Amino acid sequence: MKRVVLGTAGHIDHGKTTLIKALTGVDCDRLKEEKERGITIELGFTSMVLPSGLRISIVDVPGHEKFVRHMVAGATGMDLVVLIIAADEGIMPQTREHLDICKLLRVKKGLVALTKIDLAEGDWLDLVKEEIREFVKGTFLEGAAILPVSSTTGAGIPDLVSELDRLAQAVEERSSEGLFRLPIDRVFTMKGFGTVITGTIIAGKISVGDSVEVIPKGLESKVRGIQAHGEAVESATAGLRVGINLQGLEKAVIDRGNVIVRAQSLKPTSLLDVILHLLPSAAKPLKNRARVRVHVGTVEVLGRAILLDQEEIKPGQEAYLQLRLEEPVTALPGDRFVIRSYSPVFTIGGGEILDAFPSRHKRLSPQIKEEMAVLEKGSEEEKVKLRLLMAGAGGLSWTDLVMRSNQLPSRLKPLVDSLVSQGGILRFDGDRLRYLHPRVMADLKRFTLDYLKEFHQKNPLQGGAGKEELKSKLPHQVDPRLFNHLLSILTEEKKIALEKETVRLASHTISLKEEEKDLRKKIVVLFSRTRLQPPTVKETLAELGVSENELKPVLQLLTKEKVLVKVKEDLYFHRQALEELEGKVVDFLKQNKEMTPPQFKDLSQVSRKFAIPLLEHFDGKKLTMRIGDKRVLRK
C-alpha cells in the first residue's frame, strides 16, 4: 500500500494543531508546556484514513519563530504540505519562512487551508485569497487549491479531506530498495518496552530482528519491534512514519538528528559539496567562511560555508560551496538541506547535496567547478565515472558506489555493467566487485613502468625490483588485490615479467660490461680457491681493489646465477663447496644420528667463525634441526 506523509506549515496560532484535531480527533499538542502556552513547540504526529481508504501519516510542526528548527526536522520526508493561513491575520513572517523551507526541501505538492473563516467577513476573505494567490506565485503551490475552513464549526472540512485524498493518490510511490535511512525526530521510553525512536523512513526497508546502527554515534542494536499507525508490523518501507523499539540502548545515548541505518551500511561525514540557493529574502550576501546553521534530515549542526568560485553570494543567486561541519552528519547525494544564519537566526537558503564524501577543496579551482557541474547536471554515467576518478587509486566497492551515488541498486547495476562492457570503467576483485577509473589504472601502469625503468638503470645487474618495494612506492590506497591485478594486466600486456618475489620490465636483460665480466671472473676464482673459508665482503673489496658499488651488483648476480650462496649479510660461499659439505653432513648424521659443533668443525675443517654460520645455514634450509647443542637430520 502507498505510504504518504502530510505535514503542516504556517505561522504561530494560525490553527495548525486545531485543524489536525478537526480532521483526526487527535490533539497533537502533547507537552504540558504546549497546553499551557497554546502553541506547538515539538513535532506532533498522528494519522488518518482518507475516503479512498488510503491511510496517511500527519506531522504537525511548530509555527513559533524560536522553533523553526523543529519545523525543518518535521518537513524532512513530507510528500504533501498544508500551508495554513488564518483568515483574520493573513500572511505572516513564519508563513513566509515555512513556505521557503518547503521550497528548499523540494516538497512537490500541497494546498492552502484558510482557517478561522468564522472570524472574518466575506469581502475580507476574498482579499486574503487574492493575497495568497500572489504570495504562492512561482512556488509549488501556484495553482493549488485555497480552501476556506473552520475547525470550530466544521465548515469546509469535507472539501479539505476530498482534496487531500486527490493529492495523496497522485503521490508517487517510493521504492523499498536503497540504503535504509530513518532520521530520528523523537526519542522516548515506553514502560515494558524500553527505548523507542520515531521518524519517517526516507529510503529502504527495515524488519523486526534486523541489526541496525545509530550514526554518527556508531551505536549498534537490533530492532525489537516496529509500529506504524499505532499497530505492530513485521517490516516497514520508505515513506512510512514508524516507531522502532531498539534493543539494549538507553534513551539518553540517542539524540534527535541521529539516523538509524543498517549496521555498517553508511558512514557519517563532516564535509558536504553542495549547490546553494540563497533566498531573495536573505538580508545580506553570504560571504566566504560565514558560520551558518546547517539542517540535514532532522539534525541541526554548525558549520562554515566555503564558497568555491566567488567571494560572496548575493540574495537570489546560486553557487557551489563546501560545507565544513563542526559535527558529523549522515547525508547522501540528492539529499536536500536548509541553512539558517548563525545570528540572528533566519532561514537564508538551501539546496542539494552533490557529494557527501568529498575531500577538502582549494578555492577558485576551475577543475572543482567543472566537477561540481557534472555532479549537478551530468548524466548518471558521467557521475559514476567522475566519482570513480575522484576516488583515485583506492577505487570503489559496489557498496561504496551505491552509497556515493545514492541510486537504487536495480537502476545502478545495468548502468555500471554497461560502462564496464564499454571500457568506461574497470571492474576488478570479483569477490567484492570493485571498480576503478581507466585513467587511474593508466596512471598506475605508467608509474610502475617508469619506476622499473629507473630501477634497471640504477641496478643493471639485478634481475628485478622486489614486489613489496614496488608496492610501497605506489599510492597507499593500492591494496594487495589491486596491486596483483595491476601486475597481472602488465604481464598479460607483456610489459613486465614476474619471477618469484621480483618484477622486471619484459625487455630487461642483464648484460655485463667488459670490466664487470673481468670482475665476475676474479670473484669466481677467489671463492673457488677459498672454498669453505671465503673472505667477507670487506675482505673481498681489499683483495680485488674495487669499490662496494662495483662489487655488490656482481655478487648479487652470481647469487642469482647460483654460483655463490649468500649465508649471511657479509658472507658468501661457492655453491660447489657447500654442496660437497652438505653431502658429508648427511652421511655423518646417517651413521651417527647426531652431531656436535666440534664434530662439525672436524668434518668441515673450518674455524668457529665459519662453523656457526654454516650450521645455521643448514638449519635454515631445513636440512638439519638443532636439539640442544646438537644437530640431527630433519625428517
C-alpha positions in Angstrom: 0.0 0.0 0.0 1.2 3.5 -0.8 2.8 5.5 2.0 2.2 9.2 2.2 3.3 11.8 4.8 1.4 15.0 5.1 2.8 18.0 7.0 1.5 21.3 8.2 3.2 24.7 7.8 2.3 28.2 8.9 2.6 31.0 11.4 2.1 30.5 15.1 -1.5 30.4 16.3 -3.0 30.1 12.8 -4.7 26.9 13.8 -2.5 24.0 12.5 -2.9 21.8 15.5 -6.7 22.6 15.8 -7.2 21.7 12.2 -5.5 18.4 12.6 -7.7 17.7 15.6 -10.8 18.5 13.5 -9.5 16.1 10.8 -8.4 13.2 13.0 -9.8 13.8 16.5 -6.2 13.7 17.8 -4.7 16.6 19.7 -1.0 16.8 18.7 -0.1 19.2 21.5 1.3 16.5 23.7 3.5 18.5 26.1 2.3 20.2 29.2 4.1 23.4 28.2 2.3 23.3 24.8 -1.0 23.1 26.6 -0.3 26.0 28.9 1.1 28.3 26.2 -1.3 27.3 23.4 1.4 26.8 20.9 3.2 23.8 19.3 6.8 23.5 20.4 7.7 20.0 19.5 6.6 17.9 16.5 3.2 16.2 16.8 2.2 13.0 15.0 -1.0 11.2 14.0 -2.7 9.6 11.0 -6.0 9.5 9.2 -7.8 7.3 6.7 -9.0 9.1 3.6 -12.3 8.3 1.8 -10.3 6.2 -0.7 -9.1 4.0 2.1 -5.6 5.4 1.9 -4.1 6.0 5.3 -1.7 9.0 5.6 0.8 10.0 8.3 0.5 13.5 9.6 3.2 15.7 11.1 2.2 18.8 12.9 5.1 21.4 13.0 5.5 24.3 15.4 4.9 27.8 14.0 6.8 29.9 16.5 10.0 31.5 15.1 12.0 30.1 18.0 11.1 26.5 17.0 11.7 26.7 13.2 14.5 24.1 13.6 11.8 21.6 14.7 9.7 22.6 11.6 12.7 21.8 9.3 13.0 18.4 11.1 9.3 17.8 10.5 9.4 18.8 6.9 12.0 16.1 6.1 10.2 13.3 4.3 6.9 15.2 3.6 5.1 14.3 0.4 2.3 16.9 0.9 2.1 20.1 2.8 -1.0 22.0 4.0 0.1 25.7 4.3 -2.2 27.1 7.0 -3.1 30.8 6.9 -5.5 32.3 9.4 -8.2 34.4 7.6 -8.2 37.1 10.4 -4.4 37.7 10.1 -3.4 36.7 6.6 0.3 36.1 5.6 2.7 36.5 8.5 6.5 36.1 8.9 6.5 32.3 9.7 4.1 31.8 6.8 6.9 33.1 4.5 9.7 31.2 6.3 7.8 27.9 6.3 7.0 28.2 2.6 10.6 29.0 1.8 11.7 25.9 3.8 9.2 23.7 1.9 10.5 25.1 -1.4 14.2 24.5 -0.4 13.3 20.9 0.7 11.6 20.3 -2.7 8.1 19.5 -1.3 6.2 19.0 -4.5 2.5 19.1 -3.8 0.1 20.7 -1.3 -2.7 23.1 -0.7 -3.6 26.2 1.3 -6.0 25.9 4.2 -7.6 29.3 5.0 -8.5 28.8 8.7 -10.7 30.7 11.2 -13.1 31.8 8.5 -15.7 32.2 11.2 -13.7 35.2 12.4 -13.7 37.0 9.0 -16.2 38.7 6.7 -16.8 37.5 3.2 -15.2 40.5 1.5 -12.1 40.2 3.7 -11.8 36.5 2.8 -11.8 37.4 -0.9 -9.0 39.9 -0.3 -6.9 37.3 1.7 -7.4 34.7 -1.0 -6.1 37.2 -3.7 -3.1 38.0 -1.4 -2.4 34.2 -1.1 -2.6 33.6 -4.8 0.0 36.4 -5.3 2.1 35.1 -2.5 2.4 31.5 -3.9 3.2 32.5 -7.5 6.3 30.8 -8.7 6.2 28.1 -6.0 4.9 24.5 -5.9 1.6 25.9 -4.5 0.9 28.1 -7.5 -2.5 27.0 -8.8 -3.1 24.8 -5.7 -6.5 24.8 -4.0 -7.1 27.5 -1.4 -9.8 26.0 0.8 -11.6 28.1 3.5 -12.3 26.0 6.7 -13.3 26.5 10.2 -12.1 23.9 12.8 -14.7 25.3 15.2 -17.8 24.9 13.0 -16.6 22.2 10.7 -17.2 24.3 7.6 -15.1 23.3 4.6 -13.6 20.2 6.3 -15.2 17.7 3.9 -13.8 19.7 0.9 -10.4 19.7 2.5 -10.5 16.0 3.1 -11.6 15.4 -0.5 -8.7 17.5 -1.9 -6.2 15.7 0.4 -7.4 12.4 -0.9 -6.9 13.6 -4.5 -3.4 14.8 -3.9 -2.4 11.8 -1.9 -3.4 9.4 -4.7 -1.2 11.4 -7.1 1.9 11.0 -4.9 4.5 8.7 -6.5 5.1 5.6 -4.5 8.5 5.2 -3.1 10.7 2.2 -3.7 11.6 -0.1 -0.9 15.1 -0.5 -2.5 18.1 1.5 -1.5 20.0 2.1 1.7 17.7 2.1 4.7 17.7 5.5 6.5 15.5 6.9 9.2 16.3 10.3 10.6 15.2 10.4 14.2 12.7 13.1 15.2 11.7 11.8 18.7 13.2 9.5 21.3 11.3 8.3 24.3 10.9 5.4 26.7 7.8 3.1 26.9 7.3 1.1 30.1 7.8 -2.6 29.4 9.5 -1.9 26.1 12.4 0.4 26.6 13.8 2.9 24.1 11.6 3.9 21.1 12.6 6.2 18.3 10.3 7.7 15.7 10.8 9.2 12.3 9.9 8.9 8.6 11.8 6.2 6.6 13.3 8.1 3.7 14.8 5.1 1.9 14.9 1.3 2.1 13.2 -1.3 4.2 13.6 -2.5 7.8 12.3 -5.6 9.6 12.0 -6.9 13.1 15.2 -8.6 14.1 17.4 -6.6 11.7 20.8 -5.3 13.0 20.9 -1.5 12.9 23.3 1.3 13.8 22.7 4.8 15.2 25.1 7.1 13.4 27.1 9.2 13.7 27.4 7.7 17.2 28.2 4.2 16.0 25.8 2.5 18.5 24.7 -0.9 17.3 21.4 -2.5 18.2 18.6 -4.8 17.0 15.1 -4.0 16.0 12.9 -5.4 18.8 9.6 -4.1 17.4 8.1 -1.8 14.8 4.8 0.2 15.0 3.1 2.1 12.2 -0.1 4.0 12.7 -0.4 2.5 16.2 -0.2 -1.1 15.0 2.6 -3.6 15.3 4.1 -4.6 11.9 6.9 -7.0 10.9 8.5 -4.6 8.4 8.3 -1.1 7.1 9.4 0.7 3.9 10.2 4.1 2.6 7.6 6.8 3.1 6.1 5.3 6.3 6.2 7.0 9.7 7.2 4.4 12.3 8.2 3.9 15.9 11.1 1.4 16.3 11.8 -0.3 19.6 15.6 -0.7 19.9 17.2 -3.4 22.0 19.8 -2.6 24.6 20.1 1.2 24.1 19.2 3.8 26.7 17.2 6.9 25.7 20.0 9.2 27.0 22.5 8.0 24.4 20.3 8.8 21.4 19.5 12.3 20.1 17.1 13.8 17.6 19.0 14.2 14.4 20.8 10.8 14.7 20.0 8.4 11.9 19.1 4.7 12.1 20.7 2.7 9.3 21.6 -1.0 8.7 24.7 -1.9 10.6 27.9 -0.9 8.7 26.0 0.3 5.7 26.7 4.1 5.9 29.4 6.4 7.2 29.0 9.8 8.7 30.6 12.9 7.1 31.8 16.3 8.1 32.2 17.7 4.6 29.5 18.3 2.0 29.8 19.6 -1.5 26.5 21.4 -2.4 24.7 23.7 -4.7 23.2 26.5 -2.6 20.3 28.8 -3.5 20.4 32.0 -1.4 16.8 33.2 -0.9 15.9 36.5 -2.4 14.6 37.4 1.1 18.1 36.9 2.7 19.0 40.1 4.5 22.6 40.3 3.1 25.0 38.4 0.8 26.6 35.2 2.2 30.4 35.7 2.4 33.1 33.0 2.2 33.7 31.2 5.5 30.5 32.5 7.0 29.3 30.5 10.0 25.9 29.0 9.4 23.4 26.6 10.9 23.0 23.6 8.6 19.8 21.5 8.7 20.1 18.0 7.2 17.4 15.5 7.8 16.3 16.1 11.4 19.7 17.4 12.7 21.0 21.0 13.0 24.8 21.5 13.1 27.0 24.5 12.9 29.5 24.8 10.0 31.4 27.1 7.7 30.3 27.9 4.2 33.3 27.7 1.9 32.5 29.5 -1.4 34.4 27.7 -4.1 34.3 30.1 -7.0 33.5 33.6 -5.6 33.8 35.7 -2.5 30.1 36.2 -1.8 26.7 35.1 -2.9 24.1 37.7 -3.4 20.4 37.1 -2.4 18.6 35.2 -5.1 21.8 33.7 -6.6 23.1 30.1 -6.7 26.6 28.9 -6.2 28.7 25.8 -5.5 30.2 25.6 -2.0 31.6 23.2 0.5 30.0 23.0 4.0 32.6 22.1 6.6 30.6 21.0 9.6 31.6 21.1 13.3 29.9 17.7 13.9 29.4 14.7 11.6 26.1 14.1 10.0 24.5 11.4 7.9 23.8 12.5 4.3 23.9 11.2 0.7 23.9 12.9 -2.7 20.5 14.2 -3.7 19.5 15.0 -0.1 18.1 18.5 0.5 19.4 20.8 3.2 18.5 24.2 4.7 20.9 26.8 6.1 20.0 29.5 8.6 22.1 32.4 9.6 24.2 32.0 12.8 22.9 35.1 14.5 20.2 36.5 14.3 18.7 33.2 13.2 16.8 33.3 9.9 16.3 30.9 7.1 18.6 32.2 4.3 18.9 29.4 1.8 19.3 25.7 1.0 19.8 23.3 -1.8 21.0 19.9 -2.8 24.0 17.8 -1.7 26.1 16.8 -4.7 28.9 14.9 -2.9 28.6 13.6 0.7 32.2 12.3 0.9 34.4 14.9 -0.8 38.0 15.9 0.1 38.8 19.5 1.1 38.9 21.6 -2.0 41.2 24.5 -2.9 39.1 27.6 -3.6 38.8 29.2 -7.1 39.8 26.0 -8.9 38.2 25.7 -12.4 38.5 21.9 -12.2 36.5 21.7 -8.9 33.8 23.9 -10.5 33.6 21.6 -13.6 33.4 18.5 -11.4 30.6 20.1 -9.3 28.7 21.0 -12.5 28.9 17.3 -13.6 27.5 16.2 -10.2 24.7 18.7 -10.5 23.7 18.4 -14.2 25.6 15.5 -15.7 24.1 12.1 -16.7 24.3 9.2 -14.3 27.0 7.6 -16.4 29.1 10.8 -16.1 28.5 11.0 -12.4 29.6 7.4 -11.8 32.8 7.9 -13.9 33.6 11.1 -12.0 33.0 9.6 -8.6 35.5 6.8 -9.5 38.0 9.3 -10.8 37.8 11.3 -7.5 38.1 8.0 -5.5 41.6 7.6 -7.0 43.7 4.5 -6.6 41.5 3.0 -4.0 38.6 2.7 -6.4 35.1 2.0 -5.0 33.4 -1.2 -4.0 29.9 -1.9 -5.2 28.6 -1.0 -1.7 30.5 2.3 -1.8 29.3 3.1 -5.3 25.7 2.6 -4.2 26.3 4.8 -1.2 28.1 7.6 -3.1 25.6 7.6 -5.9 22.5 7.2 -3.8 20.9 5.3 -6.6 18.6 2.3 -6.4 20.7 -0.8 -7.0 18.3 -2.1 -9.7 18.9 1.1 -11.7 22.6 1.5 -11.0 23.7 -2.1 -11.8 22.7 -2.1 -15.5 24.3 1.3 -15.9 27.6 0.1 -14.3 27.6 -3.1 -16.2 27.2 -1.2 -19.5 30.1 1.2 -18.6 32.3 -1.9 -17.8 31.5 -3.5 -21.1 32.3 -0.3 -23.0 35.5 0.2 -21.1 34.3 3.4 -19.5 35.1 2.0 -16.0 37.1 -1.1 -14.9 36.0 -3.9 -12.6 38.4 -6.0 -10.6 38.3 -8.1 -7.4 35.5 -10.4 -8.5 34.6 -11.4 -4.9 33.8 -7.9 -3.8 33.0 -6.2 -7.1 35.4 -3.2 -7.0 35.6 -0.5 -9.7 38.4 1.8 -10.9 38.5 4.7 -13.4 40.6 3.8 -16.5 42.6 7.0 -16.1 43.6 5.9 -12.6 44.7 2.5 -13.9 46.7 4.1 -16.7 48.5 6.3 -14.1 49.3 3.2 -12.0 50.6 1.4 -15.0 52.7 4.4 -16.2 54.2 4.8 -12.7 55.1 1.1 -12.4 56.8 1.1 -15.8 58.7 4.3 -15.1 59.8 3.0 -11.7 61.1 -0.3 -13.1 62.9 1.6 -15.9 64.7 3.8 -13.4 65.4 0.8 -11.1 67.1 -1.1 -14.0 69.1 2.0 -14.9 70.4 2.2 -11.3 70.8 -1.6 -10.9 71.6 -3.0 -14.3 72.9 -6.3 -12.9 69.9 -7.0 -10.7 67.2 -9.3 -12.1 64.4 -7.0 -11.0 62.8 -5.0 -8.1 61.2 -6.6 -5.1 57.4 -6.7 -5.3 57.0 -5.3 -1.9 59.4 -2.5 -2.6 57.5 -1.6 -5.7 54.1 -1.7 -3.9 55.5 0.6 -1.2 56.1 3.3 -3.9 52.5 3.2 -5.2 49.7 5.3 -3.6 48.8 3.9 -0.1 45.2 3.1 -1.3 46.6 0.4 -3.6 45.9 -2.8 -1.6 47.2 -6.3 -2.3 44.3 -7.2 -4.6 44.6 -4.1 -6.7 48.4 -4.5 -6.8 48.2 -8.1 -8.0 45.6 -7.0 -10.6 47.9 -4.3 -11.8 50.8 -6.8 -12.2 48.5 -9.3 -13.9 47.4 -6.7 -16.5 51.0 -5.6 -17.2 52.1 -9.2 -17.5 49.3 -10.0 -20.0 50.4 -7.0 -22.0 53.9 -8.4 -22.0 55.3 -5.2 -20.5 56.7 -6.8 -17.3 57.8 -10.3 -16.2 57.4 -11.8 -12.7 60.0 -14.0 -11.1 59.0 -15.2 -7.6 59.2 -12.1 -5.5 60.8 -9.8 -8.1 59.3 -7.9 -11.0 61.2 -6.5 -14.1 60.5 -4.9 -17.4 59.9 -7.6 -20.0 62.6 -6.0 -22.1 65.2 -6.1 -19.4 68.3 -8.4 -19.7 71.5 -8.4 -17.8 74.5 -7.6 -19.9 77.9 -7.2 -18.3 80.4 -4.6 -19.4 84.0 -5.8 -20.0 85.2 -4.6 -16.6 82.2 -6.3 -15.0 82.9 -9.5 -16.8 86.5 -9.3 -15.6 85.4 -8.7 -12.0 83.0 -11.6 -12.2 85.8 -14.0 -13.3 88.0 -12.8 -10.4 85.3 -13.3 -7.8 84.6 -16.9 -9.1 88.3 -17.7 -8.9 88.6 -16.3 -5.4 85.7 -18.1 -3.9 86.6 -21.4 -5.7 90.0 -21.2 -4.2 88.9 -20.3 -0.6 86.1 -22.8 -0.6 84.7 -23.1 3.0 86.8 -20.2 4.4 85.9 -17.4 2.0 86.7 -13.7 2.5 84.0 -11.4 3.9 82.7 -8.7 1.6 85.0 -6.2 3.3 88.0 -8.5 2.7 86.9 -9.2 -0.9 87.0 -5.4 -1.5 90.5 -5.2 -0.3 91.6 -8.3 -2.1 90.3 -7.2 -5.5 90.8 -3.5 -5.1 87.2 -2.4 -6.1 84.5 -0.3 -4.6 81.4 -1.6 -2.8 79.2 -0.1 -5.6 81.2 -2.2 -8.1 81.3 -5.4 -6.1 77.8 -5.7 -4.7 75.9 -5.9 -8.1 78.2 -8.7 -9.3 77.8 -10.6 -6.0 74.0 -10.3 -6.4 74.3 -11.6 -10.0 76.4 -14.6 -9.0 73.9 -15.4 -6.2 71.0 -15.2 -8.7 73.0 -17.5 -11.1 73.5 -19.9 -8.2 77.3 -19.7 -8.5 77.5 -18.3 -5.0 75.3 -18.8 -1.9 74.6 -16.0 0.5 74.8 -17.5 4.0 74.6 -14.2 5.9 74.8 -10.5 5.1 78.5 -10.3 4.5 79.4 -13.9 3.9 79.1 -15.8 0.6 80.3 -19.4 -0.2 80.9 -21.1 -3.5 77.9 -23.4 -4.2 80.0 -26.4 -5.2 81.9 -26.3 -1.8 78.7 -26.0 0.1 77.1 -29.0 -1.8 80.2 -31.2 -1.0 80.0 -30.2 2.7 76.2 -30.9 2.7 76.9 -34.4 1.4 79.4 -35.1 4.2 77.0 -33.8 6.8 74.2 -36.1 5.6 76.5 -39.1 5.5 77.8 -38.4 9.0 74.3 -38.0 10.5 73.0 -41.1 8.8 75.8 -43.1 10.5 75.9 -41.3 13.9 72.3 -39.9 14.2 73.6 -36.6 15.8 76.5 -34.2 15.5 78.0 -31.6 17.9 79.7 -28.3 16.8 83.2 -29.7 17.5 82.4 -32.7 15.3 81.1 -30.4 12.6 84.4 -28.4 12.8 86.4 -31.5 12.4 84.3 -32.6 9.5 84.4 -29.3 7.6 87.9 -28.3 8.8 86.7 -24.7 9.4 87.1 -22.4 12.4 84.2 -21.2 14.6 84.0 -18.0 12.5 82.6 -20.2 9.7 81.2 -23.2 11.5 78.3 -21.3 13.3 77.0 -19.5 10.1 77.2 -22.8 8.2 75.3 -24.8 10.9 72.6 -22.1 10.9 72.5 -22.2 7.1 71.8 -25.9 7.1 69.2 -25.4 9.8 67.6 -22.6 7.7 67.3 -24.7 4.6 65.7 -27.4 6.7 68.5 -30.0 6.2 69.3 -30.2 9.9 67.5 -29.4 13.1 69.0 -28.2 16.4 68.2 -30.0 19.6 70.1 -28.5 22.5 73.6 -28.1 21.2 73.4 -31.0 18.7 72.2 -31.3 15.2 70.1 -34.1 13.7 68.7 -34.7 10.3 65.3 -33.1 9.8 62.9 -35.8 8.6 
